[in-house]
Amino acid sequence: MADGPNQHDPAAVASTAAGSSYRFSVAPMLDYTDRHFRVLMRQITRRSLLYSEMVVAQAIHHCNTPGQQERLGRLLDFDPVEKPLALQLGGDDPGLLAAAAQLAAAWGYDEVNLNVGCPSEKVQKGRFGACLMAEPGRVADCVAAMGSASGLPVSVKHRIGIDARDSYAELLDFIDTVAAAGACRFSVHARKAWLEGLDPKQNRSVPPLRYELVHQLKRERPQLQIELNGGLEDLLACQIQLEQVDAVMVGRAAYSHPLRWAPVDRELFGDDASTAASASSVVRGLVPYAERWCASGRRLWPIARHLVQVVEGVNGARQWRRRLGEAAGERSAGATVLDRAAQELEAQGL
Ligand SMILES: Cc1cc2nc3c(=O)[nH]c(=O)nc-3n(C[C@H](O)[C@H](O)[C@H](O)COP(=O)(O)O)c2cc1C
C-alpha cells in the first residue's frame, strides 16, 4: 500500500498533461477528501480528477528529513487506484513549493495544485491561501517554480476576489499574470472571500456565487482551461455550466451524496462502457483495499467513516449505517465488516 516515491508513471503523467481536458473533478476538502474517500470516489468515477486535501509545503519540508519518513508518508502516500490525482499544496514560498512539487512528482501524483482560495485565519497568518489573490506576481513565481522543479502540470484554485479587491479587472489581471507562468488550469470558486469578518464556513456560503464572471473569463481567455466551482448540486447543474466553461469541480455535494455522481463517466466523459455504481458495488469495491489497509494493523474506521453517505433515501438506511458504524468502530474490525455490509445492500437490491 505505501507508497513512497516509487509510483512514478510517466505515461499517466503525460496523459494528464495532455488531458487538462478533465471535465469533472472532486474538490479538495480538508478532513474529507483523504485517501480513503478518494478510493471510495474511484468506485463511482474512473475518469474524474481527484484532489488531495491541502498539504502545507512547510509541513512537507519539515517531514522530508531522515527519521521523519513515516510522517512524510502520511502526508503524501496514496493508493495507485486513486489516479489521476492532484496534490494540493498550500504555501507562498516558491522554494518550498518547488521542493514539495518535486516530491509530488517522485510520489507519482499527476498534477500539483496551488491553493489560493482558503480564507482561514491560520492560513492567512502564513500569508497564503486566498490572501495570495492580492499578490499575482508571487503566485506566478510559485507556479513557475513548482512547474520547473516537478515537470508536472500546475493548476491554481482561487476565488473571484477578496475583500474590496473584487473587480473583474483585478481577477483578469490575476489570471493573466499566473497564466503567463504556465498554469495549466484555473479552478475558480465563483464567490469572493471576506478575509475579515467571515469564518471559512461562512466564506463558502455567504458571499454570493457569481458564475457570470467565470463565464466572462472563459469568453475573454478562450485559450485557458477554466473550471467552475461552487454550489453545483447535481449533474444537470454541471451540464449547464459545461456549456460555458471547460470543467466543473464539485465539493460538498460529492461528499454528501457520492452516488449522485454515478453517471459522471458516461454523461460527462462520454464513456459508454461505464456502468453506474450502486451502493453495494461501492462498498464491495472497497473490500480489497480495506484488506490491504488493515493487513498491517491499521484500523478500518478511517475507511468506513466515509461510507455513511453512500446509502441515503431508502428504507432501512439509518439502521444499515448504525450497524456499519458499530461494527467498523471495533478496534479489531477488518474488511469482513465491509463484506457483510455489501451483502446486506445486495440482498435489498441496492
Ligand atoms: C470541509 C471543507 C474543507 C475544504 N478544504 C479545502 C482545501 O483543503 N483546499 C481548498 O482549496 N478548498 C477547500 N474547501 C473548499 C472546496 O474545495 C470548494 O471550493 C467549496 O466547498 C465550494 O465548492 P462546493 O460548493 O461544491 O462545495 C473545503 C470545503 C469544505 C466544505
The ligand as an SDF file (V2000), in Angstrom:
LIG
                    3D

 31 33  0  0  0  0  0  0  0  0999 V2000
  -14.9040   20.8350    4.8530 C   0  0  0  0  0  0  0  0  0  0  0  0
  -14.2880   21.5640    3.6960 C   0  0  0  0  0  0  0  0  0  0  0  0
  -12.9050   21.5880    3.5620 C   0  0  0  0  0  0  0  0  0  0  0  0
  -12.3160   22.2720    2.4980 C   0  0  0  0  0  0  0  0  0  0  0  0
  -10.9440   22.2230    2.3450 N   0  0  0  0  0  0  0  0  0  0  0  0
  -10.3730   22.7980    1.2520 C   0  0  0  0  0  0  0  0  0  0  0  0
   -8.9940   22.6430    0.9700 C   0  0  0  0  0  0  0  0  0  0  0  0
   -8.2480   21.9260    1.6670 O   0  0  0  0  0  0  0  0  0  0  0  0
   -8.4950   23.2640   -0.1300 N   0  0  0  0  0  0  0  0  0  0  0  0
   -9.2860   24.0450   -0.9500 C   0  0  0  0  0  0  0  0  0  0  0  0
   -8.7940   24.5910   -1.9370 O   0  0  0  0  0  0  0  0  0  0  0  0
  -10.5910   24.1740   -0.7130 N   0  0  0  0  0  0  0  0  0  0  0  0
  -11.1620   23.5690    0.3320 C   0  0  0  0  0  0  0  0  0  0  0  0
  -12.5080   23.6570    0.5250 N   0  0  0  0  0  0  0  0  0  0  0  0
  -13.3390   24.3990   -0.4470 C   0  0  0  0  0  0  0  0  0  0  0  0
  -13.8520   23.4370   -1.5270 C   0  0  0  0  0  0  0  0  0  0  0  0
  -12.7850   22.8920   -2.2570 O   0  0  0  0  0  0  0  0  0  0  0  0
  -14.7980   24.1610   -2.5040 C   0  0  0  0  0  0  0  0  0  0  0  0
  -14.1030   25.1940   -3.1380 O   0  0  0  0  0  0  0  0  0  0  0  0
  -16.0080   24.7530   -1.7980 C   0  0  0  0  0  0  0  0  0  0  0  0
  -16.5870   23.8410   -0.8820 O   0  0  0  0  0  0  0  0  0  0  0  0
  -17.0690   25.1830   -2.8350 C   0  0  0  0  0  0  0  0  0  0  0  0
  -17.4810   24.0840   -3.6130 O   0  0  0  0  0  0  0  0  0  0  0  0
  -18.8620   23.2880   -3.3090 P   0  0  0  0  0  0  0  0  0  0  0  0
  -19.9490   24.3250   -3.2400 O   0  0  0  0  0  0  0  0  0  0  0  0
  -19.0220   22.3650   -4.4770 O   0  0  0  0  0  0  0  0  0  0  0  0
  -18.6850   22.6080   -2.0040 O   0  0  0  0  0  0  0  0  0  0  0  0
  -13.1100   22.9710    1.5660 C   0  0  0  0  0  0  0  0  0  0  0  0
  -14.5060   22.9320    1.7060 C   0  0  0  0  0  0  0  0  0  0  0  0
  -15.1000   22.2250    2.7460 C   0  0  0  0  0  0  0  0  0  0  0  0
  -16.6020   22.1750    2.8450 C   0  0  0  0  0  0  0  0  0  0  0  0
  1  2  1  0
  2  3  1  0
  2 30  2  0
  3  4  2  0
  4  5  1  0
  4 28  1  0
  5  6  2  0
  6  7  1  0
  6 13  1  0
  7  8  2  0
  7  9  1  0
  9 10  1  0
 10 11  2  0
 10 12  1  0
 12 13  2  0
 13 14  1  0
 14 15  1  0
 14 28  1  0
 15 16  1  0
 16 17  1  0
 16 18  1  0
 18 19  1  0
 18 20  1  0
 20 21  1  0
 20 22  1  0
 22 23  1  0
 23 24  1  0
 24 25  2  0
 24 26  1  0
 24 27  1  0
 28 29  2  0
 29 30  1  0
 30 31  1  0
M  END
$$$$
